[in-house]
Amino acid sequence: MDNNINYKLSLHILNTLKKLNLITEKEYIAIDKENKKSFEIRLD
């Protein structure tokens, strides 16, 4: 449960960085992919 909350927080931060043009879409996707592994998010 905590991992899901932490993942959603990281997603919110990533979206903010992307909206501020501080990261590219490509960077966003790469970071999100690593975050999913780190937080063990299951997308089954």
FIDOKE-310866 format. One record per residue: residue number from 0; residue in one letter; x, y, z of N, C-alpha, C in turn. Coordinates in Angstrom, 1 decimal. Each point is the difference from the previous one (the first is absolute). Layout:
<pts>
@i->NUM&aa->a&n.u->X&n.v->Y&n.w->Z&ca.u->X&ca.v->Y&ca.w->Z&c.u->X&c.v->Y&c.w->Z
...
</pts>
This chain:
<pts>
@i->0&aa->m&n.u->0.8&n.v->-1.2&n.w->0.0&ca.u->-0.8&ca.v->1.2&ca.w->0.0&c.u->0.9&c.v->1.3&c.w->0.0
@i->1&aa->d&n.u->1.0&n.v->0.0&n.w->0.9&ca.u->0.9&ca.v->1.2&ca.w->0.0&c.u->0.7&c.v->0.2&c.w->-1.3
@i->2&aa->n&n.u->0.4&n.v->-1.1&n.w->-0.6&ca.u->0.7&ca.v->0.1&ca.w->-1.3&c.u->-0.9&c.v->0.7&c.w->-1.0
@i->3&aa->n&n.u->-1.3&n.v->-0.3&n.w->0.0&ca.u->-0.9&ca.v->0.6&ca.w->-1.0&c.u->-0.1&c.v->1.5&c.w->0.3
@i->4&aa->i&n.u->-0.1&n.v->0.4&n.w->1.2&ca.u->-0.1&ca.v->1.4&ca.w->0.4&c.u->1.3&c.v->0.7&c.w->-0.4
@i->5&aa->n&n.u->1.2&n.v->-0.6&n.w->0.3&ca.u->1.3&ca.v->0.6&ca.w->-0.4&c.u->0.1&c.v->0.1&c.w->-1.5
@i->6&aa->y&n.u->-0.5&n.v->-1.0&n.w->-0.8&ca.u->0.0&ca.v->0.0&ca.w->-1.4&c.u->-0.8&c.v->1.2&c.w->-0.5
@i->7&aa->k&n.u->-1.2&n.v->0.1&n.w->0.5&ca.u->-0.9&ca.v->1.1&ca.w->-0.4&c.u->0.6&c.v->1.4&c.w->0.2
@i->8&aa->l&n.u->0.7&n.v->0.1&n.w->1.2&ca.u->0.7&ca.v->1.2&ca.w->0.3&c.u->1.1&c.v->0.3&c.w->-1.0
@i->9&aa->s&n.u->0.8&n.v->-1.0&n.w->-0.4&ca.u->1.0&ca.v->0.1&ca.w->-1.0&c.u->-0.5&c.v->0.4&c.w->-1.3
@i->10&aa->l&n.u->-1.2&n.v->-0.6&n.w->-0.4&ca.u->-0.6&ca.v->0.3&ca.w->-1.2&c.u->-0.5&c.v->1.5&c.w->-0.1
@i->11&aa->h&n.u->-0.5&n.v->0.5&n.w->1.1&ca.u->-0.4&ca.v->1.4&ca.w->0.1&c.u->1.2&c.v->0.9&c.w->-0.2
@i->12&aa->i&n.u->1.1&n.v->-0.4&n.w->0.7&ca.u->1.2&ca.v->0.9&ca.w->-0.2&c.u->0.5&c.v->-0.1&c.w->-1.4
@i->13&aa->l&n.u->0.0&n.v->-1.2&n.w->-0.6&ca.u->0.4&ca.v->-0.1&ca.w->-1.4&c.u->-0.8&c.v->0.9&c.w->-0.9
@i->14&aa->n&n.u->-1.3&n.v->-0.1&n.w->0.2&ca.u->-1.0&ca.v->0.8&ca.w->-0.8&c.u->0.3&c.v->1.5&c.w->0.1
@i->15&aa->t&n.u->0.3&n.v->0.4&n.w->1.2&ca.u->0.3&ca.v->1.4&ca.w->0.3&c.u->1.3&c.v->0.4&c.w->-0.8
@i->16&aa->l&n.u->1.0&n.v->-0.8&n.w->0.1&ca.u->1.3&ca.v->0.3&ca.w->-0.6&c.u->-0.2&c.v->0.0&c.w->-1.6
@i->17&aa->k&n.u->-0.8&n.v->-0.9&n.w->-0.5&ca.u->-0.3&ca.v->0.0&ca.w->-1.4&c.u->-0.8&c.v->1.3&c.w->-0.4
@i->18&aa->k&n.u->-1.0&n.v->0.4&n.w->0.8&ca.u->-0.7&ca.v->1.2&ca.w->-0.4&c.u->0.9&c.v->1.3&c.w->0.1
@i->19&aa->l&n.u->0.9&n.v->0.0&n.w->0.8&ca.u->1.0&ca.v->1.1&ca.w->0.2&c.u->1.1&c.v->-0.1&c.w->-1.1
@i->20&aa->n&n.u->-0.1&n.v->-1.0&n.w->-0.8&ca.u->1.1&ca.v->-0.2&ca.w->-1.1&c.u->1.4&c.v->-0.2&c.w->0.6
@i->21&aa->l&n.u->0.0&n.v->-0.6&n.w->1.2&ca.u->1.3&ca.v->-0.4&ca.w->0.6&c.u->0.5&c.v->-1.4&c.w->-0.3
@i->22&aa->i&n.u->-1.0&n.v->-0.8&n.w->-0.5&ca.u->0.4&ca.v->-1.3&ca.w->-0.6&c.u->-0.8&c.v->-0.2&c.w->-1.3
@i->23&aa->t&n.u->0.5&n.v->-0.8&n.w->-0.8&ca.u->-0.6&ca.v->-0.3&ca.w->-1.3&c.u->-1.0&c.v->-1.2&c.w->0.2
@i->24&aa->e&n.u->-0.8&n.v->-0.2&n.w->-1.0&ca.u->-0.9&ca.v->-1.2&ca.w->0.0&c.u->0.8&c.v->-1.3&c.w->0.1
@i->25&aa->k&n.u->1.1&n.v->0.0&n.w->-0.8&ca.u->0.8&ca.v->-1.2&ca.w->0.0&c.u->0.6&c.v->-0.2&c.w->1.4
@i->26&aa->e&n.u->0.5&n.v->1.0&n.w->0.7&ca.u->0.5&ca.v->-0.1&ca.w->1.4&c.u->-1.1&c.v->-0.4&c.w->0.9
@i->27&aa->y&n.u->-1.2&n.v->0.5&n.w->-0.2&ca.u->-1.1&ca.v->-0.3&ca.w->0.9&c.u->-0.3&c.v->-1.5&c.w->-0.1
@i->28&aa->i&n.u->-0.1&n.v->-0.5&n.w->-1.2&ca.u->-0.3&ca.v->-1.4&ca.w->-0.2&c.u->1.1&c.v->-0.9&c.w->0.6
@i->29&aa->a&n.u->1.3&n.v->0.4&n.w->-0.2&ca.u->1.1&ca.v->-0.8&ca.w->0.6&c.u->-0.1&c.v->0.0&c.w->1.5
@i->30&aa->i&n.u->-0.2&n.v->1.1&n.w->0.6&ca.u->0.0&ca.v->0.1&ca.w->1.5&c.u->-1.2&c.v->-0.8&c.w->0.5
@i->31&aa->d&n.u->-1.2&n.v->0.2&n.w->-0.6&ca.u->-1.2&ca.v->-0.7&ca.w->0.4&c.u->0.2&c.v->-1.5&c.w->-0.1
@i->32&aa->k&n.u->0.7&n.v->-0.5&n.w->-1.0&ca.u->0.2&ca.v->-1.4&ca.w->-0.1&c.u->0.9&c.v->-0.5&c.w->1.1
@i->33&aa->e&n.u->1.0&n.v->0.7&n.w->0.4&ca.u->0.9&ca.v->-0.3&ca.w->1.1&c.u->-0.8&c.v->0.0&c.w->1.3
@i->34&aa->n&n.u->-0.8&n.v->1.1&n.w->0.2&ca.u->-0.8&ca.v->0.1&ca.w->1.2&c.u->-1.0&c.v->-1.2&c.w->0.2
@i->35&aa->k&n.u->-0.6&n.v->-0.5&n.w->-1.1&ca.u->-0.9&ca.v->-1.1&ca.w->0.1&c.u->0.8&c.v->-1.2&c.w->0.5
@i->36&aa->k&n.u->1.2&n.v->-0.2&n.w->-0.5&ca.u->0.9&ca.v->-1.1&ca.w->0.5&c.u->0.3&c.v->0.2&c.w->1.5
@i->37&aa->s&n.u->0.4&n.v->1.2&n.w->0.4&ca.u->0.4&ca.v->0.3&ca.w->1.4&c.u->-1.2&c.v->-0.2&c.w->0.9
@i->38&aa->f&n.u->-1.2&n.v->0.5&n.w->-0.4&ca.u->-1.1&ca.v->-0.1&ca.w->0.9&c.u->-0.8&c.v->-1.3&c.w->-0.2
@i->39&aa->e&n.u->0.5&n.v->-0.9&n.w->-0.9&ca.u->-0.6&ca.v->-1.3&ca.w->-0.3&c.u->-1.5&c.v->0.2&c.w->-0.3
@i->40&aa->i&n.u->-0.3&n.v->0.9&n.w->-0.9&ca.u->-1.4&ca.v->0.2&ca.w->-0.4&c.u->-0.4&c.v->-1.1&c.w->-1.1
@i->41&aa->r&n.u->-1.1&n.v->-0.6&n.w->0.3&ca.u->-0.5&ca.v->-1.1&ca.w->-0.9&c.u->-1.1&c.v->0.6&c.w->-0.9
@i->42&aa->l&n.u->0.2&n.v->-0.1&n.w->-1.3&ca.u->-1.0&ca.v->0.5&ca.w->-0.9&c.u->-0.8&c.v->-1.1&c.w->-0.7
@i->43&aa->d&n.u->-0.2&n.v->-1.1&n.w->0.7&ca.u->-0.7&ca.v->-1.2&ca.w->-0.5&c.u->-1.4&c.v->0.3&c.w->-0.3
</pts>
